[in-house]
Amino acid sequence: MDFNFFSYLNNAMRNINLTLAVINLLLHLIFASAVAKDSGRLAKLGRTTYLVSGITWAFATLVGGILVAALYWLMHYSSLARGSK
């Protein structure tokens, strides 16, 4: 029985890629649900979200991940957002 290093490396990389993809999917889901929950809370307080609706922000976060969530936070909660009011 001979050991094929490249086959082993290929299988290891495939497992690492699959693990990273699952982690990425979970993070996107977590951030999208947090944005959806927060936009709902804003609506209950009588505030609106900027640019698009809350559900659109949640969907964009589901697709774009943490970068879109960071943009949402910047637009709604940072000192930059408070300075424009």
Summary of the structure (lengths in Angstrom):
residues: 85
radius of gyration: 19.6
end to end distance: 71.7
largest distance: 71.7
contacts: 203
relative contact order: 0.11
helix: 79%
strand: 0%
